[in-house]
Amino acid sequence: MKNGCLKMIILCFLSLLSSLGYAQIVQFFYITEAYPDLKKRARHDGMVLNIDTKKNVSSFYSIIERRREEVKDSIFARGGNLGDVLSAREKLCRPGSFQYYEIYKNSPQKGEMVTIDKLWGYFRYTEKLEKPAWTITNEKKEILTYECQKATANYFGRNWTAWFTLEIPVPEGPWKLYGLPGIILEASDADRHYTFKCISIKTSKSNKNIFPPNHRKYIKISKKEYWKLHKEDATDPETFFKRNGMPYSRGWDMNGKPLPPRTVLYNPIER
């Protein structure tokens, strides 16, 4: 009964706000699992997909990382220092996030997708919004009480399986996935190195989370150059940091000797 009422509320909410011309924000919360380094354990995070269904724009980012940034900004605004920030983060925002990227679709321009990621600063690149060539199958299963249908596509070098529901007819999904006749509630690549599972849905009239924070300074870069830096940061951080004028230390072992360079089996979400 409770889940049935939630479905009806969401559908009525979208219909009512559309007729009134108000902003309409639906938030889909996902648990993610990622293996950016195949030599290490999976990284888990909680991420949110915010959708303005009236304007057809969306944002996707880590809830934990966004909260950590809000804590930092609030403390600095009150005159606090880095020590205050670190102390507050330890108390309020554990565990830390490893998903620093943010995805914005149809924003600021329709037909474009913006990716923001934090390396030594906030890097930002724009690409054309290209819909995956989905193949919809007849296979179905239930997710969060919604009947979902299976679809597959090769997208940015990985074979993806997505489960979408026609009960929420919004052509959106987590990360860069989109373009099906209903919201994607679950998705994973064929190797299951990257998975997204929706765990809850909420509605809101506020669109403050649809756009990136405007107080940041962004470093504009091409997509090709961004992924080049991304790989170097992951596989050779010593060179990456030194080349960009920043200190770097590998740390020391129990005998006081420098640790050897780390080895990484680099496994980015885009190939």
C-alpha positions as CSV (number, residue, x, y, z in Angstrom):
1,M,0.0,0.0,0.0
2,K,2.8,2.4,0.9
3,N,4.7,1.8,-2.3
4,G,1.6,2.0,-4.4
5,C,0.8,5.4,-2.8
6,L,4.4,6.6,-3.5
7,K,4.0,5.7,-7.2
8,M,0.7,7.6,-7.4
9,I,2.2,10.6,-5.5
10,I,5.1,10.8,-8.0
11,L,2.9,10.6,-11.0
12,C,0.4,13.1,-9.7
13,F,3.2,15.4,-8.6
14,L,4.7,15.5,-12.1
15,S,1.3,16.0,-13.7
16,L,0.2,18.8,-11.4
17,L,3.5,20.7,-11.5
18,S,3.6,20.4,-15.3
19,S,0.1,21.9,-15.6
20,L,1.0,24.7,-13.2
21,G,4.3,25.5,-15.0
22,Y,6.4,25.0,-11.8
23,A,9.8,23.5,-11.6
24,Q,9.5,19.8,-11.0
25,I,12.5,18.0,-9.5
26,V,12.6,14.2,-9.0
27,Q,15.5,12.7,-7.1
28,F,16.6,9.2,-7.6
29,F,19.2,7.8,-5.1
30,Y,21.6,5.1,-6.2
31,I,24.1,2.9,-4.5
32,T,27.1,2.5,-6.8
33,E,29.9,0.0,-7.0
34,A,33.1,0.7,-9.0
35,Y,36.4,-1.0,-9.7
36,P,38.6,1.9,-11.1
37,D,41.6,-0.2,-10.0
38,L,41.2,-3.9,-10.6
39,K,44.0,-4.6,-8.0
40,K,41.8,-3.1,-5.2
41,R,38.5,-3.8,-3.7
42,A,35.3,-2.2,-5.0
43,R,34.6,1.4,-4.1
44,H,31.0,2.1,-3.0
45,D,29.2,5.4,-2.9
46,G,25.7,7.0,-2.6
47,M,24.8,9.1,-5.6
48,V,21.8,11.1,-6.6
49,L,20.2,11.8,-10.0
50,N,18.3,15.1,-9.9
51,I,15.9,15.6,-12.8
52,D,14.0,18.8,-13.7
53,T,11.3,17.1,-15.9
54,K,9.9,20.4,-17.1
55,K,13.2,21.6,-18.5
56,N,14.6,18.2,-19.3
57,V,17.9,18.9,-17.5
58,S,19.6,16.6,-14.9
59,S,22.6,16.3,-12.6
60,F,24.3,13.2,-11.1
61,Y,26.9,13.3,-8.4
62,S,28.1,11.8,-5.1
63,I,25.9,12.8,-2.1
64,I,28.9,12.3,0.2
65,E,31.3,14.4,-1.8
66,R,28.8,17.2,-2.3
67,R,28.2,17.2,1.5
68,R,31.9,17.3,2.2
69,E,32.3,20.3,-0.1
70,E,29.3,22.1,1.6
71,V,31.0,21.6,5.0
72,K,34.3,23.0,3.7
73,D,32.6,26.0,2.1
74,S,30.6,26.7,5.2
75,I,33.6,26.6,7.6
76,F,35.8,28.8,5.3
77,A,32.9,31.3,5.0
78,R,32.9,31.6,8.8
79,G,36.6,32.2,8.9
80,G,37.7,28.6,9.8
81,N,40.8,26.9,8.6
82,L,41.8,23.7,7.0
83,G,42.1,21.9,10.4
84,D,38.5,22.9,11.2
85,V,37.4,21.4,7.9
86,L,39.2,18.1,8.4
87,S,37.8,17.8,11.9
88,A,34.3,18.5,10.8
89,R,34.5,16.1,7.8
90,E,35.7,13.3,10.1
91,K,32.7,13.7,12.3
92,L,30.0,14.4,9.7
93,C,31.0,12.8,6.4
94,R,32.6,9.4,7.0
95,P,33.4,7.5,4.9
96,G,34.9,9.7,2.3
97,S,33.8,9.5,-1.3
98,F,36.0,8.4,-4.2
99,Q,33.4,9.4,-6.9
100,Y,34.4,13.0,-7.5
101,Y,32.8,13.3,-11.0
102,E,29.6,15.2,-11.7
103,I,27.4,14.8,-14.8
104,Y,25.1,17.5,-16.1
105,K,22.8,16.7,-19.1
106,N,21.2,19.5,-21.3
107,S,22.9,22.0,-19.1
108,P,23.9,24.8,-19.6
109,Q,23.1,24.1,-23.3
110,K,20.4,21.8,-24.7
111,G,22.0,18.8,-26.4
112,E,25.2,19.0,-24.4
113,M,26.6,17.0,-21.5
114,V,29.1,18.5,-19.1
115,T,31.4,16.4,-16.9
116,I,33.2,17.9,-13.9
117,D,35.8,16.1,-12.0
118,K,38.2,17.0,-9.2
119,L,41.9,16.3,-9.9
120,W,44.0,19.0,-8.4
121,G,41.3,21.5,-9.3
122,Y,37.8,21.2,-10.8
123,F,38.2,20.2,-14.5
124,R,35.3,20.6,-16.8
125,Y,34.7,19.4,-20.3
126,T,31.7,19.4,-22.6
127,E,30.6,16.9,-25.2
128,K,27.6,16.3,-27.5
129,L,24.7,14.5,-25.8
130,E,24.6,11.2,-27.8
131,K,21.9,8.7,-26.9
132,P,23.1,5.0,-26.6
133,A,21.8,2.7,-29.4
134,W,19.6,0.7,-27.0
135,T,18.1,-2.7,-27.8
136,I,15.0,-3.3,-25.7
137,T,14.2,-6.9,-24.8
138,N,11.1,-8.6,-23.4
139,E,12.9,-9.6,-20.2
140,K,11.4,-8.0,-17.1
141,K,11.9,-7.9,-13.3
142,E,10.7,-5.8,-10.4
143,I,12.8,-3.1,-8.8
144,L,11.4,-1.0,-5.9
145,T,8.0,-2.5,-6.8
146,Y,8.2,-1.1,-10.3
147,E,8.0,-3.4,-13.3
148,C,11.3,-2.9,-15.2
149,Q,12.3,-4.0,-18.7
150,K,15.8,-4.9,-19.8
151,A,17.7,-2.9,-22.5
152,T,21.3,-3.3,-23.7
153,A,23.8,-1.0,-25.5
154,N,27.5,-0.5,-26.2
155,Y,28.3,2.9,-24.8
156,F,31.7,4.6,-24.4
157,G,33.5,1.3,-24.8
158,R,31.4,-0.9,-22.4
159,N,28.5,-3.2,-22.9
160,W,25.7,-1.9,-20.6
161,T,22.6,-3.6,-19.4
162,A,19.9,-1.2,-18.0
163,W,16.6,-1.9,-16.4
164,F,14.0,0.9,-16.9
165,T,10.4,1.3,-15.9
166,L,7.6,2.8,-18.0
167,E,5.8,3.6,-14.8
168,I,8.0,6.7,-14.5
169,P,8.2,7.9,-18.2
170,V,11.3,10.0,-17.8
171,P,14.1,9.2,-20.4
172,E,16.9,9.5,-17.8
173,G,19.4,7.4,-15.9
174,P,22.5,7.4,-13.7
175,W,25.9,8.5,-14.9
176,K,25.8,9.3,-18.7
177,L,23.1,6.7,-19.4
178,Y,19.8,7.9,-20.8
179,G,17.4,7.7,-23.7
180,L,15.0,4.9,-22.8
181,P,11.2,5.5,-22.5
182,G,11.4,5.3,-18.7
183,I,13.8,6.0,-15.9
184,I,16.7,3.6,-15.5
185,L,16.6,2.1,-12.0
186,E,19.5,-0.3,-12.4
187,A,22.5,-0.5,-14.7
188,S,25.8,-2.4,-15.0
189,D,28.4,-3.1,-17.5
190,A,29.0,-6.6,-18.8
191,D,32.0,-7.1,-16.4
192,R,30.1,-5.7,-13.5
193,H,33.0,-3.3,-12.9
194,Y,30.5,-0.4,-12.6
195,T,27.0,-0.8,-11.2
196,F,24.2,1.6,-10.3
197,K,21.2,0.5,-8.2
198,C,18.3,2.8,-7.3
199,I,17.3,2.5,-3.6
200,S,14.8,5.4,-3.2
201,I,12.9,8.2,-4.9
202,K,11.9,11.6,-3.7
203,T,10.3,14.7,-5.1
204,S,11.2,18.4,-4.6
205,K,10.3,21.8,-5.8
206,S,13.9,23.2,-5.4
207,N,16.2,23.1,-8.4
208,K,19.3,24.2,-6.5
209,N,20.9,20.8,-7.0
210,I,20.4,20.7,-10.8
211,F,23.3,23.1,-11.6
212,P,26.9,23.0,-10.5
213,P,28.0,25.3,-7.6
214,N,28.6,28.7,-9.1
215,H,31.3,29.8,-6.6
216,R,33.9,27.2,-7.9
217,K,36.6,28.0,-10.4
218,Y,36.6,25.5,-13.3
219,I,39.4,24.6,-15.5
220,K,38.0,24.0,-19.0
221,I,39.6,21.2,-20.9
222,S,38.9,18.9,-23.9
223,K,37.6,15.4,-23.2
224,K,40.7,13.9,-24.7
225,E,43.0,15.9,-22.5
226,Y,40.9,15.2,-19.5
227,W,41.2,11.4,-19.8
228,K,44.9,11.7,-20.4
229,L,45.3,13.5,-17.1
230,H,42.9,11.1,-15.4
231,K,45.0,8.2,-16.4
232,E,48.3,9.8,-15.3
233,D,46.7,10.8,-12.0
234,A,45.6,7.2,-11.4
235,T,48.7,5.3,-12.7
236,D,51.6,7.8,-12.0
237,P,50.5,10.3,-9.4
238,E,54.1,11.2,-8.6
239,T,54.7,12.5,-12.1
240,F,51.2,14.0,-12.2
241,F,51.7,16.1,-9.0
242,K,55.3,17.2,-9.7
243,R,54.5,18.2,-13.3
244,N,51.7,20.4,-11.9
245,G,53.9,22.0,-9.2
246,M,52.5,20.2,-6.2
247,P,54.3,18.2,-3.5
248,Y,53.9,14.5,-3.5
249,S,55.1,11.7,-1.1
250,R,54.7,8.0,-1.5
251,G,55.0,7.6,2.3
252,W,57.4,5.4,4.3
253,D,57.4,1.8,5.5
254,M,57.9,0.7,9.1
255,N,61.7,0.9,8.6
256,G,61.5,4.5,7.4
257,K,62.2,3.6,3.8
258,P,60.2,5.2,1.0
259,L,57.4,3.1,-0.3
260,P,57.8,1.8,-3.9
261,P,55.7,3.4,-6.6
262,R,52.2,2.0,-6.5
263,T,51.0,-0.3,-9.3
264,V,47.5,0.2,-10.7
265,L,45.4,-1.9,-13.0
266,Y,43.7,1.1,-14.5
267,N,40.0,0.5,-15.3
268,P,38.1,3.7,-16.2
269,I,34.4,3.7,-16.8
270,E,35.0,4.9,-20.3
271,R,37.4,2.9,-22.6
